[in-house]
Amino acid sequence: MSVPFRINLSGKVAVVTGGSGVLGGCMAKALAECGAAVAIISRKLNRAEAVALAIRKAGGRAVAISCDVMDRRSLKSANSRIEKEFGPVDILINAAGGNHPDGITTREYLVEGDLKKVPAGIKTFYDLDVAGIRNVMDLNFLGTLAASQEFTRSMAKRKRGVIINISSMAAIAPLTRIPAYSAAKAAVTNFTQWLAVHMSKIGIRVNAIAPGFFLTDQNRALMTNKNGSLTARGRKIQVNTPMGRFGGPQELVGTMLWLVSDEAAGFVTGAVIPVDGGFSAFGGV
């Protein structure tokens, strides 16, 4: 890939959790192109390997590691391997996240008829499963917290480092149908601000990017039909995005590189930057 501008990350070690995904993979490649050695962390090792291979073919340094951010032992093992291969971590991108079918309602609104007899195939607020909701909270929030605990220990000792969490527009204004994901990303935003203050005396900067709507493997079926046309939800999103389109993964890269750079963003911490085509600024009229 081609980055919009270059920063010098030579000698730096970066970890991207969820690095096998569309957005995480794009950020991992950009970090490598700027000179960082990159560890791609994912539960899907084969997909992480594909990202690492692409980086190595382009002349960069990368390793793929199977790791579950909800498992402390898995994180510890991953960090040990990274330090042996590349050295202590300088940059952490917490991009692991996602939703779960048991935390999603079928309709946008509860209607009176659903209180009498729920039609087949309809999941109301009252049908949401606690285990599914817990999975979403654990993956998005606790996964961010646990990864930050493990991969920043060496940063704290050396009194330098950068964390970038991936929040969402859903954290700013909860989206219909996805209460668990909206709440989890709101927790990520709040945690970003808390951690930025907590780490401020030892030289670790903590910020977040709040993407608007990007097509990924997880949401493509919700946004587009099999023929590529927009679903009703996809059309509604674009109507409420002033720029009138979805974002492309590469459009997160500039913000990420700016936040990673101590020279460019050395006095920036505790910020949550929207990259959303104007979605968060639009009131609907």
Phi, psi and omega in degrees: 000168179242122181282151181291333173202158183256141167238157184268106178249018178300133181086355180268151176244126182241144174242131175239106174284148186065027186285356177270352181280175181299310183284313180298319180296320179296318179292322178299316180296322180293319178298318179294321180296334178270005172109355181284148166277128191241132172256121179263114183259129180196154171284342181258088188298321182297323179285325176295321178299323180296320178293315180298320179297318178299321178294315181295321178297331179275003177097006181266180179246127182203151175222141176258134182226128174285122184202140176253115184293350177267003182241112184299319180294323178296318178296317181297318178296319179297316181296320178299317180294318180299315181295327178290321185275320188239333187113182183294150184285136176251331187226131176237121173251112180270085182255358178291134180178182179154181183242180180217137182305330182281359176248020185235133173272153180286316182260160175285329184231148172282127180248155187302323182298330181291341179282339181270309179207117182282122178298154178301137178084001180257129177247115180267178176305322184285349179262357180298138185265129182299322181296319178295319178295319178298321178300317180294317179295318181296313183295311186280311184272301183294328176296322176293316180295312184294319178296322178294322177297315186284314189274354180255002180299317179290329176298313182299320180293325182268354178059044173196149178157166183224133173240133172235118176266153177254109177266218184190159170300333180295340177282332182278315176221113184303134182272149178299149173079341186237065183296322183293313181296318179299315180294321180295317180288330173297322177295322178297317178299313180297318180295322177304313181292319178298312184292327178299318178292316184298324184266002190293335183273352182241020169082014177257122177267140182229119178224175178220152170251133178248091180294149168279232186254115179238139177284123177231175178297332184281326187248359186303318182292335177281332186264328186229152174276171182299332180274004178094349178287162182281141169285174178300320179291321177298319178295318180298319180297314181293324177298325182266007173253109185309326179283352169071026181201171171277158176278159173258146183309322182294344181281356171271342191295317182300315179296317179299312182296321177299313182292326180291326186286119176293330180289321184273326187229033184297340180250018181252115175208147182079012181266147174238110190260118176286135171233086199218011179064020178093004183305314184288344181266351188264127180269000178097348178223000000 
